[in-house]
Amino acid sequence: MKRILSGMRPTGKLHIGHYVGALENWIELQKKYESYHLIADYHVLTTTLDSSNIYENTLEMVMDWLAAGIEPETTPMFRQSQIKEHSELFLIFSMLITKARLERNPTLKEQVRDLNIDNIIFGHLGYPILQSADILLYKGELVPVGEDQVPHVEITREIARKFNNQYGIVFPESEPLLTKFSRLPGLDGQAKMSKSLGNTILMSDNKEELTAKIRKAVTDPQKVRRNDPGHPEVCTIFTYHKKFNADEASEIETNCKSGALGCVDCKLKCATKIDEFLSPMREKRIIYENDKQKVVEILHEGEKIANKVAKATMDEVRQVMKLG
């Protein structure tokens, strides 16, 4: 069975965009591959030095992973910071790539633009190297990514190739496992959900919370009154219907276009369907909220497994590098 590694920065409670964009895919992949899931807490520091909330945010995120269906019995979940070999391999890999190569990374350019960063710190410039260490420490053969993340996998492949050519074959040249990651627009009509924009529905929101959010969501600006013909192709709520209410989406599209369905009723129907979808996850999450020690134990068990694999890999690295 081939091995994959996936991960997220711990940003606290996850929203439904995280589920559609990543978790849904992870849950399917864990049935087909040996999956390792990384809490990338060191990566948080590449864009902020505030580490005060990382631990609590980690627990909140992992509770959402578990509620969504990640299975700890077969899928180790672990914190990057608790496996010291990540840092060690990152240091070695940083000797195998030039500053110019890192500066050509298109994803870095996008982050600098989106976050309005004036001066790039070394850790941010070098975060693809740390990602490479994350993947190759576990000899990840496949990396589930969307097309926009393929440049990161290519850097990982280049580093693996250079190391193997210089010292001896240790690492696989990881292949991107191209996946169509869906993207949900934010409640405000922005292209994606983002907690920094305040336009999200959290996976843990109760019915009252998500209904209140849906009521305020941006819809077709040309549909002012109930009987006005609508344009569902530009409506955020219709996008949600297609994901969470697929059986009725065609009927909703027809009635929206004809003016038979008003936005208020459409939003309430959407809120009901999203609530029905999230309800089992919320119930499962409450169990972990009431027993956070269980979440800590799951992490510790995952870290035992990750430590064993990471140590074996670094033993190989030291051996081929003649480091003793």
C-alpha positions in Angstrom: 0.0 0.0 0.0 1.4 3.4 -1.0 2.0 6.0 1.6 0.7 9.6 1.5 1.2 12.6 3.8 -1.3 15.4 4.2 -1.4 18.3 6.6 -2.8 21.6 7.7 -1.7 24.5 9.7 -3.6 24.6 13.1 -5.9 27.5 12.8 -8.6 26.4 15.2 -12.1 25.4 14.3 -12.5 24.5 10.6 -15.2 25.7 8.3 -17.2 23.9 5.6 -14.7 25.1 3.0 -12.0 23.0 4.7 -14.3 20.0 4.6 -15.1 20.3 0.9 -11.6 21.4 0.0 -9.6 18.8 1.9 -11.2 16.6 4.6 -13.7 15.0 2.3 -10.9 13.9 0.1 -8.7 12.7 3.1 -11.5 10.5 4.3 -11.7 8.7 1.0 -7.9 8.4 0.6 -7.4 6.8 4.0 -9.4 3.8 2.7 -6.9 3.3 -0.2 -3.5 4.4 1.1 -1.4 4.4 4.2 -2.2 7.9 5.4 -0.3 10.2 7.8 -1.8 13.5 8.8 0.4 16.3 10.0 -0.5 19.3 12.2 1.9 21.8 10.7 2.5 23.9 13.8 6.0 25.1 12.8 4.5 26.4 9.5 2.3 28.8 11.5 5.5 30.7 12.5 6.4 31.4 8.8 3.7 34.1 8.7 3.3 35.1 12.4 5.5 34.8 15.5 2.6 34.6 17.9 2.6 31.0 19.1 0.3 31.5 22.1 -2.8 29.9 20.5 -1.1 27.1 18.6 -1.8 24.3 21.1 -5.5 25.2 21.6 -6.0 25.7 17.9 -4.4 22.3 17.3 -7.0 20.6 19.6 -9.9 22.4 18.0 -8.7 21.4 14.5 -8.1 17.8 15.4 -11.6 17.5 16.9 -13.0 18.6 13.5 -10.8 16.0 11.8 -12.1 13.3 14.0 -15.7 14.5 13.8 -15.5 14.5 10.0 -14.3 10.9 9.9 -10.5 10.7 10.1 -9.8 7.3 11.8 -7.1 7.5 14.4 -6.8 3.7 14.6 -5.4 3.5 11.0 -4.4 7.1 10.3 -1.7 8.6 12.6 -2.2 12.3 13.4 0.7 14.1 14.9 2.3 17.5 15.6 5.2 18.5 13.5 6.9 20.2 16.5 6.9 17.0 18.5 9.0 15.1 16.0 12.5 16.6 16.2 13.6 14.9 13.0 11.5 17.4 11.0 13.8 20.2 12.0 16.9 18.1 11.4 16.0 17.0 7.9 14.9 20.6 7.1 18.4 21.8 8.0 20.0 19.2 5.7 17.6 19.9 2.9 18.2 23.6 3.1 21.8 22.9 1.9 20.4 21.4 -1.3 18.5 24.3 -2.9 19.3 27.8 -3.8 17.7 31.1 -2.8 16.9 31.8 -6.4 15.0 28.6 -6.8 12.9 29.3 -3.8 12.1 32.8 -5.0 10.7 31.4 -8.2 8.0 29.5 -6.2 4.7 30.9 -7.6 2.8 30.0 -4.4 5.2 32.1 -2.3 4.6 35.1 -4.6 0.8 34.7 -4.2 1.2 34.6 -0.4 3.4 37.7 -0.3 0.8 39.5 -2.4 -2.3 38.3 -0.5 -0.8 38.9 3.0 0.8 42.2 1.9 4.2 41.2 3.2 7.0 43.8 2.7 10.0 41.8 4.0 10.1 38.0 3.6 11.7 36.2 6.6 13.9 33.2 5.8 11.4 30.8 7.4 8.7 31.9 5.0 11.0 31.8 2.0 12.2 28.3 3.0 8.8 26.8 4.0 8.7 24.6 0.9 11.9 23.0 2.2 10.2 22.3 5.5 7.3 20.8 3.5 9.7 18.6 1.6 11.1 17.4 5.0 7.6 16.8 6.2 6.8 14.6 3.1 10.1 12.8 2.7 10.7 12.1 6.4 7.8 9.6 6.1 8.8 8.6 2.5 5.6 9.9 1.2 5.2 8.4 -2.3 2.1 10.4 -3.2 1.1 13.9 -2.1 -2.6 14.8 -2.5 -2.7 18.3 -4.0 -4.6 20.6 -6.3 -2.9 21.9 -9.4 -1.8 25.1 -7.6 0.3 23.1 -5.2 2.2 21.1 -7.8 5.2 23.5 -7.7 5.7 22.5 -4.1 5.8 18.8 -4.9 8.3 19.6 -7.7 10.6 21.2 -5.2 10.3 18.1 -3.0 11.2 15.9 -6.0 14.2 18.1 -6.8 15.5 17.9 -3.3 15.0 14.1 -3.1 16.8 13.7 -6.4 19.7 15.8 -5.4 20.1 14.1 -2.0 19.9 10.6 -3.6 22.5 11.6 -6.3 24.8 13.1 -3.8 24.7 10.6 -0.9 22.8 7.5 -1.9 19.2 6.5 -2.5 17.0 7.1 0.6 14.0 9.1 -0.6 11.3 8.4 -3.2 10.6 11.1 -5.8 7.1 11.9 -4.5 4.4 12.1 -7.1 1.5 14.6 -6.9 -1.8 12.9 -6.5 -3.8 15.4 -8.4 -7.2 15.9 -6.9 -10.0 18.2 -7.8 -10.2 20.3 -4.7 -13.6 22.0 -4.7 -13.7 25.6 -3.4 -16.7 27.0 -1.6 -17.2 30.8 -1.9 -17.5 32.8 1.2 -20.8 34.1 2.6 -19.8 37.6 1.3 -19.4 36.3 -2.3 -15.6 36.2 -2.1 -14.0 33.4 -4.1 -13.2 31.3 -1.0 -14.1 31.0 2.7 -11.5 32.5 5.0 -11.7 33.1 8.8 -9.6 36.2 8.3 -12.4 37.6 6.1 -15.2 36.5 8.5 -17.2 34.9 5.8 -17.3 31.3 7.0 -19.7 28.6 8.3 -17.9 26.6 10.9 -18.3 22.8 10.9 -19.2 23.2 14.6 -21.8 25.9 14.1 -25.2 25.0 15.5 -28.4 25.4 13.5 -29.2 28.9 14.9 -25.6 30.1 14.2 -25.5 28.9 10.6 -29.0 30.0 9.8 -28.2 33.5 11.0 -25.1 33.5 8.8 -26.9 32.2 5.7 -29.6 34.9 6.1 -26.9 37.5 5.6 -25.2 35.8 2.7 -24.7 37.6 -0.6 -27.0 36.4 -3.4 -27.9 37.5 -6.9 -27.8 41.3 -6.8 -30.3 41.6 -9.6 -33.0 39.6 -7.8 -34.4 42.3 -5.5 -38.0 41.0 -5.1 -39.3 37.5 -4.7 -40.8 37.3 -8.2 -37.8 38.7 -10.0 -36.0 36.2 -12.2 -32.8 35.1 -10.7 -29.4 34.1 -11.9 -28.3 31.1 -9.8 -25.0 30.8 -11.6 -23.8 33.9 -9.7 -25.4 33.1 -6.4 -23.4 31.9 -3.4 -26.4 30.1 -1.9 -27.0 28.1 -5.1 -23.4 27.0 -5.0 -24.0 25.7 -1.4 -27.2 23.9 -2.7 -25.2 22.1 -5.4 -22.9 20.7 -2.7 -25.3 20.1 0.3 -28.6 19.7 -1.5 -27.7 18.1 -4.8 -31.0 16.3 -5.2 -33.0 19.5 -5.3 -30.5 21.7 -7.0 -32.1 21.4 -10.5 -35.5 22.3 -9.2 -34.1 25.2 -7.2 -32.3 26.5 -10.3 -35.5 26.4 -12.4 -37.6 28.1 -9.7 -35.0 30.7 -9.1 -34.8 31.6 -12.8 -38.6 31.8 -13.1 -39.0 33.9 -10.0 -41.1 31.2 -8.3 -38.5 30.8 -5.5 -37.6 33.8 -3.3 -34.2 34.3 -1.7 -35.5 34.1 1.8 -37.1 30.7 1.3 -34.1 29.5 -0.7 -31.7 30.5 2.1 -33.8 28.8 4.8 -33.9 25.6 2.7 -30.1 25.8 2.3 -29.6 26.3 6.0 -31.7 23.3 6.8 -29.7 21.1 4.4 -26.3 22.2 5.7 -27.5 21.7 9.2 -28.6 18.1 8.4 -25.2 17.5 6.8 -23.3 18.9 9.8 -25.4 17.4 12.6 -23.7 14.0 12.9 -20.3 15.7 12.9 -21.4 18.1 15.6 -22.7 15.3 17.8 -19.4 13.4 17.4 -17.4 16.6 18.1 -19.3 17.2 21.3 -18.0 13.9 22.7 -14.4 15.1 22.1 -15.2 18.6 23.5 -16.2 16.9 26.7 -13.1 14.7 26.8 -10.2 16.7 25.4 -7.8 14.4 27.1 -8.9 11.8 24.6 -7.8 14.1 21.8 -4.4 14.5 23.5 -4.1 10.8 23.8 -4.9 10.3 20.1 -2.1 12.8 19.2 0.4 11.1 21.5 -0.4 7.7 19.9 0.1 9.2 16.5 3.3 10.8 17.5 4.7 7.5 18.7 4.1 6.0 15.3 5.5 9.1 13.5 8.5 9.1 15.8 9.4 5.5 14.9 9.2 6.2 11.2 11.0 9.5 11.4 13.9 8.0 13.5 14.3 5.1 11.0 14.5 7.6 8.1 17.1 9.8 9.8 19.2 6.7 10.7 19.3 6.0 7.0 20.2 9.6 6.2 23.0 9.7 8.7 24.3 6.4 7.4 24.5 7.4 3.8 26.0 10.8 4.7 28.6 9.1 6.9 27.5 11.2 9.9 28.1 8.3 12.3 
